[in-house]
Amino acid sequence: MRWSLSSYSLSRYMNEGTLTQLGCISRAKELGFEYIEFAEIIPHDGSSKAEYAKKLREECERLGIGVSGLVVGADFLLPESGCVETEIARVKEMVDIAHILGTKYLRHDATRGDGRSFSEVVAPLADACREVAAYAQTLGITTMVENHGFFCQDSERVEQLFKAVNHPAFGLLVDMGNFLCADETPVEAVARVAPYAVYAHAKDFHVKKKGDANRDPNYFTSRGGNQLCGAILGQGVVDVSKCLNLLKKAGYDGFVTLEFEGPEDPNFAIKSGLKYLNECAG
């Protein structure tokens, strides 16, 4: 497996204005990574996304760091444009951006839900995902959805969507931590979906059970009412080592991207997380 760093892990610095997405590349290398994943394309200089993607790729090439993937938002039920066809076209444009970056992997969301049950919407979601995947295949890119966004987050639901799409250029991004947002045990959830993985995220959380009176502003609420807070990898409740072994046992040998979203200093948290990943790998 190859370790990668998500630029999302450095969001605090970007939000503070002390780091640009372009600067995330050298930071990733300084922190010990050979690959970087870009979470959206965030130009800091007025460039178009396509222009900025070219700059990101050139900087990666200059520094000798690879681009593992691109992750972007999407909603094929409630698109901001109000039109599903327009949303599909927009996501296809992000496939083009992934091609400019030189990566073979694009993660797009499926939906945050529109009030209907998952079984009611899986068919139209699959149609949209399949259309994007078919376009991506022409550029040698694999698309994927992640267990992300509360609605399309359970292992059973993403498995159902994967099977409904049924396209060779479509798979799952397995985020071992995100299953907690749907109140699933990460090890059990990863065991279900590992055979469909084309990409993976290593993420950890602290958990306070539903009903805990000690509220903390760093925590958010899971679907079932538990409280979650991002953790340094290896310091939360996710059995990262078991999840990695389950992926490996299923034949997965691709990118594992570290994604940190806790309250600690990102530089320290990322270094600690990478050290833990290396320990897990033996």
Stockholm file with secondary structure:
# STOCKHOLM 1.0

chainA/1-282         MRWSLSSYSLSRYMNEGTLTQLGCISRAKELGFEYIEFAEIIPHDGSSKAEYAKKLREECERLGIGVSGLVVGADFLLPESGCVETEIARVKEMVDIAHILGTKYLRHDATRGDGRSFSEVVAPLADACREVAAYAQTLGITTMVENHGFFCQDSERVEQLFKAVNHPAFGLLVDMGNFLCADETPVEAVARVAPYAVYAHAKDFHVKKKGDANRDPNYFTSRGGNQLCGAILGQGVVDVSKCLNLLKKAGYDGFVTLEFEGPEDPNFAIKSGLKYLNECAG
#=GR chainA/1-282 SS CEEEEEGGGGHHHHHHTSCCHHHHHHHHHHTTCSEEEEESCCCSSSCCHHHHHHHHHHHHHHHTCEEEEEEECCCSSSCTTSCHHHHHHHHHHHHHHHHHHTCSEEEECCCSCCSSCHHHHHHHHHHHHHHHHHHHHTTTCEEEEESCSSSSCSHHHHHHHHHHHCCTTEEEEEETTGGGGGTCCHHHHHHHHGGGEEEEEECEEEEECTTCSCCCTTCEECTTSCEEEEECTTSSSCCHHHHHHHHHHTTCCSEEEECCCSSSCHHHHHHHHHHHHHHHTC
#=GC SS_cons         CEEEEEGGGGHHHHHHTSCCHHHHHHHHHHTTCSEEEEESCCCSSSCCHHHHHHHHHHHHHHHTCEEEEEEECCCSSSCTTSCHHHHHHHHHHHHHHHHHHTCSEEEECCCSCCSSCHHHHHHHHHHHHHHHHHHHHTTTCEEEEESCSSSSCSHHHHHHHHHHHCCTTEEEEEETTGGGGGTCCHHHHHHHHGGGEEEEEECEEEEECTTCSCCCTTCEECTTSCEEEEECTTSSSCCHHHHHHHHHHTTCCSEEEECCCSSSCHHHHHHHHHHHHHHHTC
//
